[in-house]
Amino acid sequence: MNALLQELKRQLRQAWYRRRYYRGQVWPHAVPPQPLGYLPPGFRVRQVAATGLRVVDHFVTPEEAKWLINAAREHLARSTVVVDGRSRQDSGRTSANAVVFHRYAQDPKILPLLARGAMLAGVPPDHAEQIYVSRYGPGELYHGHFDTAPGFLTADRLCTLLVYLNDLEPAQGGATYFRDLRVAVQPRLGRAVCWTNTNPDGSTHPETAHAALPPHGAGSEKWVAQLWFRPYRMHRIRGRLAPLQARTGKPLASHAGLPDGVSTLDDSR
């Protein structure tokens, strides 16, 4: 009888502790909106063999790409490089760029892109640096370089997502060239290429040196957006994505737009 009483007390203490622990965990927290509802149709991640590169199809929609280009076009200035801690123009980087998202200018249209990029990088969206859009005109280039360097003020970057905002045919050039990996990624509207620059222990990936090859031909130009993520918070993101997962799903009405292997249910059967 005494043993039974002791067991009952143990179970009651355990139940009380679990309830207290549960309430303590749930009460102060809110579930963040998930980015899955903001993925464009056709979003697809593919490995480039064993190179460590990932190609993401339909990372942005044509409408998002057009908005990014227009947001940057009126603010373009000659791109620079950092040498000895100072930013300066250099013959090895002849493009123009503009900031479209930073601490004090946060257009809500950028938030879905941040959510997608952070999902791929495996970090919160507020680990993103300010976002640049770059334009490469005919003959403009960026010589081989790394996206990471020691120190907070230089480029302590965990991951890069390079997002192409327009199409270029192979004959027009403009590819992103990874010499040591023997890979050239051709710009396609909506496509992104992403890779890891540094590991959690601080070691780097020297094989990720890359160059922006110049577009060729009159009128040829390349537009790209750069998303860089760091292993720590960079700024506070003031806006929030609407929690699309709270929307009620609607029954299928037709086969239009369904993926392969998904169909409607014939109620007559």
Wavefront OBJ file of the C-alpha trace (Angstrom):
o trace
v 0.000 0.000 0.000
v 2.817 2.376 0.876
v 4.549 1.653 -2.441
v 1.316 2.326 -4.338
v 0.891 5.644 -2.542
v 4.463 6.655 -3.354
v 3.941 5.805 -7.022
v 0.748 7.877 -7.113
v 2.573 10.848 -5.599
v 5.362 10.469 -8.148
v 2.915 10.476 -11.032
v 1.122 13.536 -9.649
v 4.416 15.422 -9.263
v 5.385 14.443 -12.795
v 2.045 15.585 -14.204
v 2.311 18.878 -12.323
v 5.865 19.452 -13.576
v 4.969 18.660 -17.172
v 2.007 21.043 -17.072
v 4.130 23.822 -15.556
v 6.897 23.193 -18.096
v 4.426 23.173 -20.980
v 2.825 26.452 -19.937
v 6.245 28.017 -19.425
v 7.320 27.016 -22.915
v 4.157 27.979 -24.757
v 3.046 31.186 -23.087
v 5.850 33.621 -24.105
v 6.342 32.319 -27.654
v 4.575 32.849 -30.961
v 4.988 30.547 -33.949
v 6.746 32.484 -36.727
v 5.113 32.517 -40.172
v 6.525 29.778 -42.355
v 7.968 30.700 -45.778
v 6.435 27.711 -47.584
v 3.321 29.679 -48.484
v 5.513 32.284 -50.184
v 7.407 29.904 -52.472
v 6.717 30.682 -56.156
v 5.259 27.968 -58.412
v 8.056 25.795 -59.783
v 10.431 26.500 -56.869
v 13.024 23.742 -57.094
v 16.436 23.177 -55.499
v 19.035 21.095 -57.336
v 22.554 20.082 -56.370
v 25.294 20.732 -58.906
v 26.944 17.313 -58.623
v 29.299 17.318 -55.585
v 30.450 20.924 -56.028
v 28.520 22.251 -53.011
v 26.603 24.625 -55.278
v 22.807 24.619 -55.372
v 20.744 25.971 -58.254
v 17.259 27.158 -57.323
v 14.737 27.503 -60.128
v 11.973 30.119 -59.711
v 13.469 31.659 -56.596
v 11.748 34.910 -57.568
v 8.758 35.561 -59.789
v 8.962 37.760 -62.910
v 6.984 40.409 -61.031
v 9.410 40.368 -58.102
v 12.384 40.563 -60.465
v 10.879 43.546 -62.284
v 10.222 45.299 -58.970
v 13.825 44.770 -57.826
v 15.226 46.162 -61.073
v 12.987 49.227 -60.927
v 13.799 49.788 -57.258
v 17.520 49.832 -58.065
v 17.622 51.547 -61.458
v 17.362 55.157 -60.261
v 19.970 54.681 -57.515
v 22.750 52.856 -59.332
v 26.331 53.852 -58.575
v 29.664 52.350 -59.525
v 30.355 49.149 -57.589
v 33.333 49.136 -55.241
v 35.679 46.676 -53.544
v 37.103 46.761 -50.017
v 40.881 47.099 -49.795
v 42.616 47.535 -46.427
v 39.261 48.241 -44.799
v 38.305 50.976 -47.270
v 35.800 50.903 -50.095
v 37.082 52.035 -53.487
v 36.483 51.634 -57.192
v 38.609 49.070 -58.991
v 39.171 48.011 -62.591
v 38.412 44.437 -61.566
v 34.811 45.365 -60.761
v 33.106 47.593 -63.287
v 29.403 46.998 -62.620
v 26.951 49.379 -60.935
v 24.789 48.565 -57.930
v 22.219 49.945 -55.509
v 20.924 48.957 -52.081
v 17.239 47.951 -52.114
v 16.895 46.782 -48.487
v 18.710 47.908 -45.364
v 18.160 48.761 -41.717
v 16.273 51.999 -42.384
v 14.560 51.128 -45.684
v 12.635 47.876 -45.476
v 10.047 47.521 -48.217
v 7.628 44.675 -47.370
v 8.006 43.307 -50.906
v 11.482 42.064 -49.911
v 10.270 39.997 -46.967
v 9.254 36.886 -48.974
v 12.706 36.835 -50.596
v 14.367 37.079 -47.200
v 12.204 34.242 -45.878
v 13.104 31.984 -48.822
v 16.801 32.801 -48.606
v 16.914 32.285 -44.851
v 15.150 28.940 -45.245
v 17.888 27.796 -47.639
v 20.699 29.241 -45.509
v 19.300 27.697 -42.317
v 19.360 30.954 -40.349
v 16.725 33.539 -39.311
v 15.879 36.271 -41.868
v 17.443 38.970 -39.671
v 20.866 37.392 -40.296
v 20.783 38.891 -43.800
v 22.965 41.822 -44.753
v 21.543 44.726 -46.695
v 20.481 43.582 -50.157
v 22.123 44.877 -53.309
v 20.968 44.753 -56.917
v 23.763 44.954 -59.511
v 23.692 45.806 -63.194
v 26.336 44.602 -65.645
v 26.301 46.382 -68.995
v 28.157 45.192 -72.106
v 31.764 44.406 -71.209
v 31.301 45.005 -67.457
v 32.643 42.336 -65.120
v 33.819 41.326 -61.672
v 37.130 39.464 -61.528
v 37.489 36.290 -59.490
v 36.830 36.915 -55.785
v 35.473 35.418 -52.565
v 32.321 36.535 -50.795
v 33.919 36.183 -47.380
v 36.788 37.807 -45.518
v 37.752 37.959 -41.827
v 36.086 40.592 -39.676
v 32.625 42.018 -39.168
v 33.222 45.147 -41.271
v 34.539 43.238 -44.278
v 32.565 40.135 -45.233
v 32.029 37.579 -42.477
v 29.495 35.740 -44.610
v 28.080 32.313 -44.009
v 26.110 31.868 -47.218
v 25.521 33.597 -50.583
v 22.430 33.596 -52.785
v 22.960 35.181 -56.188
v 19.604 35.792 -57.874
v 19.312 36.466 -61.610
v 16.652 38.988 -62.572
v 16.740 38.628 -66.371
v 17.642 36.132 -69.107
v 20.889 35.983 -71.042
v 21.557 33.481 -73.808
v 24.917 31.642 -73.676
v 26.113 33.625 -76.701
v 25.530 36.823 -74.708
v 27.904 35.764 -71.913
v 27.321 37.022 -68.389
v 27.725 33.677 -66.609
v 28.890 33.300 -63.017
v 32.111 31.279 -63.300
v 33.532 29.100 -60.536
v 36.992 28.324 -61.896
v 38.077 25.746 -59.315
v 34.750 23.918 -59.529
v 34.698 24.076 -63.345
v 31.130 25.408 -63.280
v 29.533 28.299 -65.152
v 25.963 29.283 -64.232
v 24.083 31.097 -66.992
v 21.597 33.814 -65.945
v 17.947 32.843 -66.185
v 15.105 35.015 -64.939
v 14.182 33.885 -61.428
v 17.090 31.476 -61.007
v 19.382 31.616 -57.980
v 22.678 29.927 -57.252
v 23.654 29.502 -53.602
v 26.681 28.224 -51.735
v 28.364 28.142 -48.334
v 31.277 30.521 -47.748
v 32.221 29.668 -44.175
v 31.630 26.778 -41.790
v 30.418 27.052 -38.187
v 34.010 26.617 -36.993
v 35.134 29.612 -39.061
v 36.943 27.688 -41.799
v 36.269 28.803 -45.352
v 35.586 27.246 -48.740
v 38.427 28.322 -51.068
v 36.790 26.490 -53.964
v 33.971 29.089 -54.047
v 36.059 31.788 -55.749
v 33.877 33.081 -58.577
v 33.800 35.713 -61.294
v 31.024 37.606 -63.071
v 31.786 37.243 -66.769
v 30.845 40.238 -68.951
v 27.731 40.329 -71.149
v 28.421 40.709 -74.865
v 26.674 42.641 -77.585
v 24.934 45.998 -77.824
v 22.092 46.277 -75.356
v 23.069 43.171 -73.410
v 22.900 43.603 -69.656
v 22.691 41.408 -66.596
v 20.714 42.203 -63.458
v 21.367 40.253 -60.247
v 20.381 40.543 -56.592
v 22.846 39.541 -53.867
v 21.618 38.049 -50.601
v 24.346 37.409 -48.023
v 23.631 35.712 -44.704
v 25.849 35.828 -41.622
v 26.014 33.503 -38.615
v 24.619 36.239 -36.354
v 21.899 38.887 -36.383
v 22.591 41.899 -38.591
v 19.560 44.107 -38.010
v 15.998 44.065 -36.787
v 13.423 43.353 -39.467
v 10.439 45.523 -38.651
v 7.831 43.915 -40.904
v 6.294 40.460 -40.726
v 5.010 38.026 -43.280
v 1.324 37.290 -42.960
v 0.850 33.750 -41.593
v -0.491 32.100 -44.725
v -0.617 28.735 -42.961
v -3.690 30.076 -41.126
v -5.709 30.305 -44.338
v -8.412 27.708 -44.903
v -7.759 25.414 -47.863
v -10.337 25.194 -50.641
v -11.493 21.940 -52.297
v -10.206 21.250 -55.799
v -12.536 22.258 -58.586
v -10.542 21.157 -61.662
v -7.264 19.671 -62.874
v -5.931 23.073 -63.924
v -2.496 23.820 -62.507
v -2.091 20.543 -60.626
v 1.340 18.869 -60.370
v 1.909 15.472 -61.966
v 0.445 12.691 -59.877
v -2.196 14.915 -58.252
v -5.792 14.798 -59.433
v -9.333 15.631 -58.386
v -11.611 13.030 -56.836
v -14.566 12.044 -59.001
v -17.518 12.111 -56.609
v -19.538 9.884 -58.959
v -17.362 6.849 -58.172
l 1 2 3 4 5 6 7 8 9 10 11 12 13 14 15 16 17 18 19 20 21 22 23 24 25 26 27 28 29 30 31 32 33 34 35 36 37 38 39 40 41 42 43 44 45 46 47 48 49 50 51 52 53 54 55 56 57 58 59 60 61 62 63 64 65 66 67 68 69 70 71 72 73 74 75 76 77 78 79 80 81 82 83 84 85 86 87 88 89 90 91 92 93 94 95 96 97 98 99 100 101 102 103 104 105 106 107 108 109 110 111 112 113 114 115 116 117 118 119 120 121 122 123 124 125 126 127 128 129 130 131 132 133 134 135 136 137 138 139 140 141 142 143 144 145 146 147 148 149 150 151 152 153 154 155 156 157 158 159 160 161 162 163 164 165 166 167 168 169 170 171 172 173 174 175 176 177 178 179 180 181 182 183 184 185 186 187 188 189 190 191 192 193 194 195 196 197 198 199 200 201 202 203 204 205 206 207 208 209 210 211 212 213 214 215 216 217 218 219 220 221 222 223 224 225 226 227 228 229 230 231 232 233 234 235 236 237 238 239 240 241 242 243 244 245 246 247 248 249 250 251 252 253 254 255 256 257 258 259 260 261 262 263 264 265 266 267 268 269
